[in-house]
Amino acid sequence: MEIKDFQEMIGRIYARRDEERGKEKTMLWVVEEVGELSQAVRRGDVKEVGEELADVFAWLVSLANLYNIDLESEVKKKYPGYCLRCGKAVCECETI
């Protein structure tokens, strides 16, 4: 499934609820899910990390839908397949 397909699916299923909740409260859900992801990472529970990553992604997509942002297009612009700092397909920048 492409990001665009997932975004359209989430929109079909949850658009009404997302619109009723609004942008600010949806953002709070993103933050809450990131917190749950952080807890799963600290526990080292790989299954739970996967589930929380999916939740974070779904809430980000809902937020993108509320702003009418094509997330796949934005990702491709921001991450074009090479490092934006060094220009290499495999980053050779010094680590920070």
C-alpha positions as CSV (number, residue, x, y, z in Angstrom):
1,M,0.0,0.0,0.0
2,E,1.3,3.4,-0.9
3,I,1.1,6.3,1.6
4,K,-1.5,8.0,-0.6
5,D,-3.7,4.9,-0.5
6,F,-3.4,4.7,3.3
7,Q,-4.2,8.4,3.6
8,E,-7.3,8.0,1.4
9,M,-8.4,5.0,3.5
10,I,-8.0,6.8,6.8
11,G,-9.9,9.8,5.3
12,R,-12.8,7.5,4.2
13,I,-13.1,5.9,7.6
14,Y,-12.4,8.8,10.0
15,A,-12.9,12.1,8.2
16,R,-16.1,13.0,10.0
17,R,-14.7,12.2,13.4
18,D,-11.4,14.0,12.7
19,E,-13.2,17.1,11.5
20,E,-15.4,17.1,14.6
21,R,-12.3,16.7,16.9
22,G,-10.4,19.4,15.0
23,K,-6.8,20.0,14.3
24,E,-5.6,20.9,17.8
25,K,-7.1,17.9,19.5
26,T,-5.9,15.6,16.7
27,M,-2.4,17.0,17.4
28,L,-2.8,16.1,21.0
29,W,-3.6,12.5,20.0
30,V,-0.4,12.5,17.9
31,V,1.6,13.6,21.0
32,E,-0.1,10.9,23.2
33,E,0.7,8.2,20.7
34,V,4.3,9.3,20.5
35,G,4.4,9.1,24.3
36,E,3.1,5.5,24.1
37,L,5.7,4.7,21.5
38,S,8.4,6.1,23.8
39,Q,7.2,3.8,26.6
40,A,7.2,0.8,24.3
41,V,10.8,1.6,23.1
42,R,12.0,1.9,26.7
43,R,10.4,-1.5,27.5
44,G,12.1,-3.0,24.5
45,D,8.8,-4.6,23.4
46,V,9.2,-5.0,19.6
47,K,5.6,-6.0,19.0
48,E,4.3,-3.0,20.9
49,V,6.8,-0.7,19.2
50,G,5.3,-1.8,15.9
51,E,1.8,-1.2,17.0
52,E,2.6,2.2,18.4
53,L,4.5,3.2,15.2
54,A,1.3,2.3,13.3
55,D,-0.8,4.4,15.6
56,V,1.6,7.4,15.3
57,F,1.5,7.1,11.5
58,A,-2.3,6.9,11.4
59,W,-2.7,10.0,13.6
60,L,-0.2,11.9,11.5
61,V,-2.2,11.0,8.4
62,S,-5.4,12.2,10.1
63,L,-3.7,15.5,10.8
64,A,-2.4,15.8,7.2
65,N,-6.0,15.2,6.0
66,L,-7.3,17.9,8.2
67,Y,-4.8,20.3,6.6
68,N,-5.5,18.9,3.1
69,I,-1.8,17.9,2.8
70,D,-0.8,15.1,0.4
71,L,1.6,13.4,2.9
72,E,3.2,11.2,0.2
73,S,4.0,14.2,-1.9
74,E,5.5,16.1,1.0
75,V,7.6,13.0,2.0
76,K,9.0,12.7,-1.5
77,K,9.9,16.4,-1.6
78,K,11.6,16.3,1.8
79,Y,13.3,12.9,1.3
80,P,14.1,12.6,-2.4
81,G,16.2,9.4,-2.2
82,Y,19.5,10.9,-1.2
83,C,21.0,12.8,1.7
84,L,20.2,16.5,1.3
85,R,23.4,17.5,3.2
86,C,26.0,15.5,1.3
87,G,24.1,14.6,-1.8
88,K,24.9,10.9,-1.5
89,A,22.5,8.0,-2.0
90,V,24.0,6.6,1.3
91,C,24.7,9.4,3.7
92,E,28.4,10.0,4.4
93,C,27.9,13.0,6.7
94,E,29.7,12.9,10.0
95,T,27.4,11.8,12.8
96,I,26.5,14.3,15.5
